[in-house]
C-alpha cells in the first residue's frame, strides 16, 4: 500500500509541527518545509499527493510557490491547500484558485475533513 505524502510548508515551527502531527495521527506521512524554496527542493526529489502551505514566508512565499507549481506540468495537478491568518478565503480564491483555504488558527476537524475530501482513500 502506497503511503499518502503531504508536504506541509510553514515558517512557523509550531504550526508546521501541529499540522504534521494531526495528519500523521490520521495516517498520512508528512514532510515539512519552512519556506517555498525548501518545498520546491523537495518537489524535485519526490512527488507528494498534496501540498499545504502558508502564504507569508521568507525566501519564497506561498503565492510564489503556488505559481511555480502551476507552471510545472509535473506539479500542477497536486492539490494545494492554503493556510492563512492574514487573507480571507475569498481574497485567496480570487487570486490563486487553491484546492482549499484553511484559516489560522487551524481547526483540527476542518483540517482533517478537508484533507480527506481531497485525498479519498
Backbone as a printed PyTorch tensor [residue, N CA C, xyz], in Angstrom:
tensor([[[  0.8360,  -1.1870,   0.0000],
         [  0.0000,   0.0000,   0.0000],
         [  0.8820,   1.2530,   0.0000]],

        [[  0.5760,   2.1770,  -0.9150],
         [  1.3720,   3.3960,  -1.0180],
         [  0.9700,   4.3790,   0.0820]],

        [[  1.9560,   4.9380,   0.7420],
         [  1.7030,   5.9220,   1.7890],
         [  1.3770,   7.2660,   1.1370]],

        [[  0.3530,   7.9400,   1.6410],
         [ -0.0060,   9.2570,   1.1470],
         [  0.8890,  10.2840,   1.8160]],

        [[  1.6220,  11.0280,   0.9920],
         [  2.5670,  12.0230,   1.4990],
         [  1.9830,  13.4190,   1.3310]],

        [[  2.0170,  14.1900,   2.4210],
         [  1.5680,  15.5800,   2.3930],
         [  2.7510,  16.4670,   2.7680]],

        [[  3.0250,  17.4290,   1.9150],
         [  4.0900,  18.3980,   2.1640],
         [  3.4890,  19.5890,   2.9110]],

        [[  3.9770,  19.8420,   4.1240],
         [  3.4850,  20.9340,   4.9730],
         [  4.5290,  22.0490,   4.9630]],

        [[  4.1380,  23.2280,   4.4700],
         [  5.0730,  24.3380,   4.2950],
         [  4.6160,  25.5250,   5.1470]],

        [[  5.3990,  25.8430,   6.1670],
         [  5.0750,  26.9870,   7.0300],
         [  6.3420,  27.4020,   7.7530]],

        [[  6.5740,  28.7090,   7.8550],
         [  7.7770,  29.1850,   8.5380],
         [  7.6190,  29.1670,  10.0580]],

        [[  6.4110,  28.9540,  10.5540],
         [  6.1760,  28.8720,  11.9970],
         [  6.2880,  27.4070,  12.4280]],

        [[  7.3360,  27.0500,  13.1830],
         [  7.5330,  25.6420,  13.5450],
         [  6.3870,  25.0750,  14.3830]],

        [[  5.7130,  25.9030,  15.1550],
         [  4.5880,  25.4050,  15.9650],
         [  3.4340,  24.9820,  15.0590]],

        [[  3.0920,  25.8250,  14.0940],
         [  2.0220,  25.4950,  13.1470],
         [  2.4120,  24.2780,  12.3220]],

        [[  3.6320,  24.2890,  11.8020],
         [  4.1190,  23.1860,  10.9630],
         [  4.0390,  21.8670,  11.7140]],

        [[  4.5370,  21.8550,  12.9530],
         [  4.5420,  20.6170,  13.7440],
         [  3.1310,  20.1810,  14.1230]],

        [[  2.2590,  21.1320,  14.4670],
         [  0.8940,  20.8000,  14.8500],
         [  0.1280,  20.1880,  13.6700]],

        [[  0.2580,  20.7940,  12.5110],
         [ -0.4190,  20.2780,  11.3210],
         [  0.1340,  18.8950,  10.9680]],

        [[  1.4550,  18.7460,  10.9940],
         [  2.0680,  17.4440,  10.6860],
         [  1.5930,  16.3710,  11.6630]],

        [[  1.5340,  16.7110,  12.9360],
         [  1.0980,  15.7430,  13.9460],
         [ -0.3510,  15.3140,  13.7230]],

        [[ -1.2250,  16.2670,  13.4490],
         [ -2.6290,  15.9360,  13.1690],
         [ -2.7380,  15.0000,  11.9690]],

        [[ -2.0010,  15.3040,  10.9150],
         [ -2.0540,  14.4860,   9.7060],
         [ -1.4710,  13.0910,   9.9520]],

        [[ -0.3590,  13.0300,  10.6590],
         [  0.2660,  11.7350,  10.9430],
         [ -0.6280,  10.8780,  11.8290]],

        [[ -1.2970,  11.5050,  12.8000],
         [ -2.2390,  10.7650,  13.6500],
         [ -3.4030,  10.2050,  12.8380]],

        [[ -3.6810,  10.8350,  11.6890],
         [ -4.7720,  10.3770,  10.8220],
         [ -4.2590,   9.4150,   9.7420]],

        [[ -2.9770,   9.0420,   9.7980],
         [ -2.4540,   8.0240,   8.8880],
         [ -1.6870,   8.5190,   7.6810]],

        [[ -1.4710,   9.8210,   7.5870],
         [ -0.7150,  10.3630,   6.4540],
         [  0.7610,  10.4690,   6.8210]],

        [[  1.6150,  10.4200,   5.8170],
         [  3.0310,  10.7020,   6.0140],
         [  3.2290,  12.1720,   5.6800]],

        [[  4.0270,  12.8850,   6.4690],
         [  4.2570,  14.2970,   6.1930],
         [  5.7360,  14.5890,   5.9880]],

        [[  5.9650,  15.6010,   5.1980],
         [  7.2980,  16.1640,   5.0090],
         [  7.1440,  17.6390,   5.3230]],

        [[  8.0680,  18.1990,   6.0960],
         [  7.9710,  19.5940,   6.4950],
         [  8.9900,  20.4450,   5.7500]],

        [[  8.5500,  21.6570,   5.3810],
         [  9.4370,  22.6430,   4.7760],
         [  9.1270,  23.9820,   5.4380]],

        [[ 10.1750,  24.7950,   5.6610],
         [  9.9490,  26.0620,   6.3620],
         [  9.7670,  27.2490,   5.4200]],

        [[  9.8660,  27.0170,   4.1100],
         [  9.5930,  28.0810,   3.1370],
         [  9.4020,  27.4510,   1.7550]],

        [[  9.0080,  28.2840,   0.8050],
         [  8.7430,  27.7810,  -0.5410],
         [  9.9540,  27.1990,  -1.2330]],

        [[ 11.1440,  27.7170,  -0.9410],
         [ 12.3490,  27.1650,  -1.5660],
         [ 12.5840,  25.7310,  -1.1150]],

        [[ 12.4520,  25.4780,   0.1990],
         [ 12.5900,  24.1040,   0.6900],
         [ 11.5360,  23.2010,   0.0600]],

        [[ 10.3320,  23.7180,  -0.1020],
         [  9.2550,  22.9300,  -0.7120],
         [  9.5980,  22.5720,  -2.1560]],

        [[ 10.0840,  23.5500,  -2.9220],
         [ 10.4610,  23.2740,  -4.3150],
         [ 11.6140,  22.2800,  -4.3870]],

        [[ 12.5760,  22.4140,  -3.4820],
         [ 13.6910,  21.4550,  -3.4520],
         [ 13.1610,  20.0430,  -3.2100]],

        [[ 12.1980,  19.9190,  -2.3040],
         [ 11.6140,  18.6090,  -2.0220],
         [ 10.8500,  18.0820,  -3.2420]],

        [[ 10.0960,  18.9520,  -3.9070],
         [  9.3180,  18.5290,  -5.0740],
         [ 10.2070,  17.9640,  -6.1760]],

        [[ 11.4370,  18.4530,  -6.2740],
         [ 12.3580,  17.9360,  -7.2860],
         [ 12.7910,  16.5090,  -6.9720]],

        [[ 12.6400,  16.0890,  -5.7090],
         [ 13.0610,  14.7470,  -5.2890],
         [ 11.9110,  13.7460,  -5.2490]],

        [[ 10.7440,  14.1980,  -4.8020],
         [  9.6170,  13.2870,  -4.6140],
         [  8.3210,  14.0460,  -4.8050]],

        [[  7.2880,  13.3470,  -5.2780],
         [  6.0010,  13.9960,  -5.5470],
         [  5.0100,  13.6690,  -4.4360]],

        [[  4.6550,  14.6680,  -3.6140],
         [  3.6360,  14.4210,  -2.5900],
         [  2.2570,  14.3720,  -3.2470]],

        [[  1.2710,  13.8600,  -2.5230],
         [ -0.0860,  13.8090,  -3.0560],
         [ -0.8390,  15.1190,  -2.7920]],

        [[ -0.2870,  15.9470,  -1.8790],
         [ -0.9400,  17.2140,  -1.5430],
         [  0.0920,  18.1380,  -0.9090]],

        [[ -0.0780,  19.4480,  -1.1400],
         [  0.7790,  20.4640,  -0.5040],
         [ -0.1140,  21.3780,   0.3190]],

        [[  0.2650,  21.5920,   1.5760],
         [ -0.3950,  22.5670,   2.4440],
         [  0.6130,  23.6680,   2.7060]],

        [[  0.2340,  24.9240,   2.4330],
         [  1.2230,  25.9910,   2.5600],
         [  0.6550,  27.2710,   3.1570]],

        [[  1.4750,  27.8820,   3.9940],
         [  1.2540,  29.2470,   4.4460],
         [  1.5230,  30.1500,   3.2420]],

        [[  1.0970,  31.4090,   3.3060],
         [  1.3740,  32.3470,   2.2150],
         [  2.5430,  33.2600,   2.5170]],

        [[  2.6230,  33.7650,   3.7440],
         [  3.6660,  34.7320,   4.0930],
         [  4.8410,  34.0080,   4.7470]],

        [[  5.8940,  33.8170,   3.9580],
         [  7.1050,  33.1230,   4.4260],
         [  8.3200,  33.7890,   3.8120]],

        [[  9.4860,  33.6340,   4.4510],
         [ 10.7130,  34.1930,   3.8610],
         [ 11.1920,  33.3710,   2.6640]],

        [[ 12.1130,  33.9300,   1.9380],
         [ 12.8050,  33.3320,   0.7910],
         [ 11.8490,  33.1690,  -0.3880]],

        [[ 10.9760,  32.1660,  -0.3580],
         [  9.9180,  32.0420,  -1.3730],
         [  8.6090,  31.8880,  -0.6170]],

        [[  7.6610,  32.8080,  -0.8870],
         [  6.3830,  32.7570,  -0.1770],
         [  5.4220,  31.7580,  -0.8320]],

        [[  4.2660,  31.5810,  -0.1950],
         [  3.2870,  30.6130,  -0.6910],
         [  2.6780,  30.9930,  -2.0270]],

        [[  2.5250,  32.3010,  -2.2690],
         [  1.9950,  32.7470,  -3.5670],
         [  2.9390,  32.3020,  -4.6930]],

        [[  4.2360,  32.5360,  -4.4790],
         [  5.2460,  32.2060,  -5.4890],
         [  5.3970,  30.6900,  -5.6320]],

        [[  5.3350,  29.9750,  -4.5210],
         [  5.3780,  28.5120,  -4.5730],
         [  4.2360,  27.9820,  -5.4300]],

        [[  3.0370,  28.4900,  -5.2050],
         [  1.8780,  28.0320,  -5.9850],
         [  2.0620,  28.3250,  -7.4740]],

        [[  2.5280,  29.5480,  -7.8020],
         [  2.7640,  29.8940,  -9.2140],
         [  3.8060,  28.9690,  -9.8360]],

        [[  4.8790,  28.6670,  -9.0910],
         [  5.9290,  27.7760,  -9.6100],
         [  5.3760,  26.3730,  -9.8390]],

        [[  4.5320,  25.9050,  -8.9310],
         [  3.9380,  24.5790,  -9.1140],
         [  2.9940,  24.5550, -10.3140]],

        [[  2.2080,  25.6170, -10.4830],
         [  1.2700,  25.6750, -11.6070],
         [  1.9980,  25.7430, -12.9560]],

        [[  3.1810,  26.3180, -12.9500],
         [  3.9520,  26.4700, -14.1840],
         [  4.6910,  25.1960, -14.5780]],

        [[  4.7110,  24.2000, -13.6950],
         [  5.4400,  22.9590, -13.9600],
         [  4.4350,  21.8230, -14.1130]],

        [[  4.3980,  21.2120, -15.2820],
         [  3.3930,  20.1720, -15.5320],
         [  3.5210,  18.9800, -14.5820]],

        [[  4.6940,  18.7740, -13.9970],
         [  4.8690,  17.6730, -13.0440],
         [  4.1610,  17.9320, -11.7210]],

        [[  3.9340,  19.2090, -11.3870],
         [  3.3620,  19.5560, -10.0910],
         [  1.9910,  20.2250, -10.1710]],

        [[  1.5900,  20.6580, -11.3560],
         [  0.3760,  21.4760, -11.4890],
         [ -0.8800,  20.7670, -10.9780]],

        [[ -0.9120,  19.4490, -11.0450],
         [ -2.1210,  18.7180, -10.6300],
         [ -2.1410,  18.3750,  -9.1380]],

        [[ -1.0760,  18.6860,  -8.4050],
         [ -1.0420,  18.3920,  -6.9700],
         [ -1.9650,  19.3790,  -6.2460]],

        [[ -2.9410,  18.8930,  -5.4780],
         [ -3.8130,  19.8270,  -4.7420],
         [ -2.9890,  20.7130,  -3.8020]],

        [[ -3.3240,  21.9950,  -3.7910],
         [ -2.6110,  22.9940,  -2.9970],
         [ -3.6020,  23.5910,  -2.0110]],

        [[ -3.3530,  23.3830,  -0.7260],
         [ -4.2200,  23.9020,   0.3320],
         [ -3.4940,  25.0490,   1.0190]],

        [[ -4.1560,  26.1980,   1.0810],
         [ -3.5810,  27.3840,   1.7110],
         [ -3.9830,  27.4330,   3.1840]],

        [[ -3.0060,  27.7720,   4.0340],
         [ -3.2590,  28.0530,   5.4500],
         [ -2.9020,  29.5240,   5.6600]],

        [[ -3.8700,  30.3310,   6.1420],
         [ -3.5820,  31.7540,   6.2930],
         [ -4.3730,  32.3670,   7.4410]],

        [[ -3.7170,  33.2510,   8.1680],
         [ -4.4170,  34.0340,   9.1850],
         [ -4.6140,  35.4680,   8.7140]],

        [[ -3.9550,  35.8320,   7.6240],
         [ -3.9490,  37.2220,   7.1680],
         [ -5.0350,  37.4910,   6.1300]],

        [[ -5.1230,  36.6370,   5.1250],
         [ -6.0210,  36.8760,   3.9970],
         [ -7.3130,  36.0940,   4.1450]],

        [[ -8.4060,  36.6580,   3.6230],
         [ -9.6870,  35.9510,   3.6570],
         [ -9.6980,  34.8730,   2.5740]],

        [[-10.4900,  33.8330,   2.7770],
         [-10.5980,  32.8010,   1.7300],
         [-11.0150,  33.3780,   0.3790]],

        [[-11.9540,  34.3470,   0.3620],
         [-12.3830,  34.9370,  -0.9160],
         [-11.2270,  35.6280,  -1.6260]],

        [[-10.4420,  36.3940,  -0.8750],
         [ -9.2930,  37.1030,  -1.4530],
         [ -8.3230,  36.0820,  -2.0790]],

        [[ -8.0520,  35.0170,  -1.3580],
         [ -7.1110,  33.9900,  -1.8390],
         [ -7.6800,  33.2860,  -3.0640]],

        [[ -8.9410,  32.8610,  -2.9930],
         [ -9.5660,  32.1260,  -4.1050],
         [ -9.5620,  32.9520,  -5.3930]],

        [[ -9.7750,  34.2560,  -5.2840],
         [ -9.8010,  35.1140,  -6.4750],
         [ -8.4350,  35.2210,  -7.1330]],

        [[ -7.3670,  35.0260,  -6.3700],
         [ -6.0260,  35.2480,  -6.8870],
         [ -5.2570,  33.9920,  -7.2600]],

        [[ -5.6340,  32.8360,  -6.6900],
         [ -4.8040,  31.6660,  -6.9840],
         [ -5.5630,  30.3580,  -7.1650]],

        [[ -6.8090,  30.2820,  -6.8420],
         [ -7.6110,  29.0770,  -7.0230],
         [ -6.9910,  27.8270,  -6.3720]],

        [[ -6.7180,  27.8690,  -5.0740],
         [ -6.2040,  26.6670,  -4.4070],
         [ -7.3090,  25.6230,  -4.2630]],

        [[ -6.9370,  24.4050,  -3.9110],
         [ -7.9210,  23.3460,  -3.6950],
         [ -8.7990,  23.6630,  -2.4920]],

        [[ -8.2260,  24.3450,  -1.4880],
         [ -8.9640,  24.7270,  -0.2890],
         [ -8.1860,  25.8040,   0.4520]],

        [[ -8.9010,  26.5180,   1.3400],
         [ -8.2730,  27.5240,   2.1960],
         [ -8.6700,  27.2220,   3.6320]],

        [[ -7.6770,  27.1080,   4.5010],
         [ -7.9190,  26.9080,   5.9280],
         [ -7.4540,  28.1560,   6.6720]],

        [[ -8.3320,  28.6950,   7.5050],
         [ -7.9820,  29.8670,   8.3010],
         [ -7.1760,  29.4390,   9.5160]],

        [[ -6.1590,  30.2250,   9.8360],
         [ -5.4150,  30.0190,  11.0780],
         [ -6.0790,  30.8520,  12.1620]],

        [[ -6.1250,  30.4170,  13.3940],
         [ -5.6050,  29.1300,  13.8560],
         [ -6.3800,  27.9680,  13.2350]],

        [[ -5.6480,  26.9130,  12.9060],
         [ -6.2070,  25.7580,  12.2150],
         [ -7.1410,  24.9840,  13.1400]],

        [[ -8.3280,  24.6890,  12.6290],
         [ -9.2760,  23.8380,  13.3350],
         [ -8.9950,  22.3950,  12.9220]],

        [[ -8.7020,  21.5350,  13.8930],
         [ -8.2860,  20.1550,  13.6020],
         [ -9.3300,  19.3930,  12.7910]],

        [[-10.5950,  19.5000,  13.1700],
         [-11.6550,  18.7640,  12.4460],
         [-11.7870,  19.2590,  11.0110]],

        [[-11.7190,  20.5720,  10.8360],
         [-11.8370,  21.1350,   9.4840],
         [-10.6290,  20.7290,   8.6340]],

        [[ -9.4570,  20.7430,   9.2350],
         [ -8.2510,  20.3090,   8.5270],
         [ -8.4100,  18.8820,   8.0270]],

        [[ -8.7700,  17.9750,   8.9200],
         [ -8.8690,  16.5630,   8.5370],
         [ -9.9910,  16.3180,   7.5410]],

        [[-11.1370,  16.9720,   7.7120],
         [-12.2270,  16.7530,   6.7580],
         [-11.8560,  17.3060,   5.3740]],

        [[-11.1310,  18.4160,   5.3410],
         [-10.6810,  18.9890,   4.0620],
         [ -9.7170,  18.0400,   3.3600]],

        [[ -8.7410,  17.5200,   4.0970],
         [ -7.7550,  16.6200,   3.5010],
         [ -8.4070,  15.3250,   3.0430]],

        [[ -9.3030,  14.7720,   3.8580],
         [ -9.9950,  13.5280,   3.4740],
         [-10.8420,  13.7330,   2.2090]],

        [[-11.4230,  14.9170,   2.0570],
         [-12.2180,  15.1950,   0.8540],
         [-11.3330,  15.2950,  -0.3870]],

        [[-10.1190,  15.8190,  -0.2110],
         [ -9.2040,  15.9910,  -1.3470],
         [ -8.4250,  14.7190,  -1.6830]],

        [[ -8.2210,  13.8810,  -0.6770],
         [ -7.4520,  12.6390,  -0.8720],
         [ -8.2930,  11.4440,  -0.4360]],

        [[ -9.2640,  11.0550,  -1.2850],
         [-10.0810,   9.9050,  -0.9100],
         [ -9.2110,   8.6600,  -0.7440]],

        [[ -9.6270,   7.7460,   0.1610],
         [ -8.8120,   6.5390,   0.4110],
         [ -8.6860,   5.6590,  -0.8260]]])
